[in-house]
Amino acid sequence: MYVCNCNGLREHCVRQAIAAGAETPQQIYAHHGCQAQCGQCQPDMLAMLRQAEGGTFWPTATPTPALASA
């Protein structure tokens, strides 16, 4: 899955940068020799960084709560 369409960064690329020590979206871009363009990917990158801090590398999408039955 693409995280950053502008720079062509896929999820595994972002995780690779985080594993190498990136702690901010700017450091993730720098790890791959690029920089922020539109910024729409930064919330996903921040979520991935928070997940890494918690020791999990689960997908960034959060499950939708089940609808209460009527």
ABEGO torsion letter per residue (X at the ends): XBABAAAGBBAAAAAAAAAAGBABAAAAAAAAGBBBBAGAAAAAAAAAAAAAAAGBABBABBBBBBBBBX
